[in-house]
Amino acid sequence: MSTNIQIQETTICPNCQETIPVHKGFLTWCDKCEWNLKADDKKGNPKNAFERTYLQVGEKMGSGLLQTMLNKGSLRTTFSWFRLFTYLFASVIHLFSLFLFISGLLLVVFNYSNIIILILGCLLLLFSWVTRPRFHKLNEKPLARDAFPALYRVMDDIAKVMGSENVHGVVINEKFNASYREIGLKRRKIITLGLPLIEILDEKELTALIAHELAHGINGDQNRSYWVGSAFYTLTYWYTVIRPDRLWDPGYRVLAFFMFFANLVLLALSHFIYFLLHILCHLFWQDSQRAEYLADQLAAQTASPKATISLLNKLHLDGMFEFTILKVINSKRSDHFFDDFKEQIRILPQREMERLQRASVKAGARLDATHPPTANRVSFISNLEHDEPSYRMEKETFEQLHSELDKLRSSMEHKLIDYYKRYVLLQ
């Protein structure tokens, strides 16, 4: 095992002429003028129309909401007009989908002899079926309670001190993240934890992670609501399908003139759908962002503000995560990823961690488009009253939990390496 990296030498900042340390193997940068900081401006970039619109709303309202949160002692609310209007707006969208389904059904049943109308009816049925409200599905099987007693004991103990129901199941996967879902009509609570993330957390940070995810079940986060979430999916799907790639395509020759006007109509319709999506994002944004801040507040109360901030900082080490994956693939060393990743984090100089934190702030980085900027979350948590954490995980329990999860290491590494070889490196 290597020891913590030492400063090899110093150099002069070419921008401000300050003497700056050099850590071999890590980026050299200046903490005075932030030369060579290299802020990552790609994190949280939108993947679709919903995320793009959601981020636009957040840019206008984010700082104002943070100040509102800092001035309040508690984020809990018993009633929200925004939440009511969001559900009403989502209901209108679903009712229109139902209208399309009924219209398509009537066209098929009563006009089956007319091939054009029959095709139109089938298209309406297909369109409405694809955009129907749907429950979250669980593709992975949750871990059995009797096979992972320490893990579930921690989950149940944290849920108890937070006043939450016990989770129905825990899924462990190969990703560097965590999530909370409610599955099926019974709304069974499922927490998914990435084994690579768990491996680099101490007991306090792991407590903060679990508490944050459990908090989403306590606060009734609309982001986990299949009703509102399906409305977002419906509008995003309509926008993606209807919006034409181009107005004019000379490849159609004679039909190009007629296709131009048809595409013009479709473009106007797609803009109207985007406008509806913008309205829903405005209604949804404040309540969902409050839910993230509340989850942070509950995590800080359960594990401590310091542990919660440390967790947020480690969640932005995904660059190190991917670097280690590529390193293992290139070296062709099997069953070494988790040890290499833990070692890579262990030897990470404090100066490099500071650079990553500054780069995150400068780029306005966030975990994804639906989360507030991490800098705002850190600022909020830092201003919380510091009380004794409501839960302390014992060292022995923490070690038992890791011992249980060790049996998943090999299969998770194989899945991770296979995924990167198939879908990342071949792009």
Secondary structure, 3 states (H helix, E strand, C coil): CCCCCCCCEEEECCCCCCEEEECCCCCCCCCCCCCCCCCCCCCCCCCCHHHHHHHHHHHHHHHHHHHHHHCCCCCCCCCCHHHHHHHHHHHHHHHHHHHHHHHHHHHHHHCCCCHHHHHHHHHHHHHHHHCCCCCECCCCCCCCCCCCHHHHHHHHHHHHHHCCCCCCEEEEECCCCEEEEEECCCCEEEEEEEHHHHHCCCHHHHHHHHHHHHHHHHCCCHHHCHHHHHHHHHHHHHHHHHCCCCCCCHHHHHHHHHHHHHHHHHHHHHHHHHHHHHHHHHHHHHHHHHHHHHHHHHHHHHHCHHHHHHHHHHHCCHHHHHHHHHHHHHHCCCCCHHHHHHHHHHCCCHHHHHHHHHHHHHHCCCCCCCCCCHHHHHHHHHCCCCCCCCCCCCHHHHHHHHHHHHHHHHHHHHHHHHHHHHHHCCC
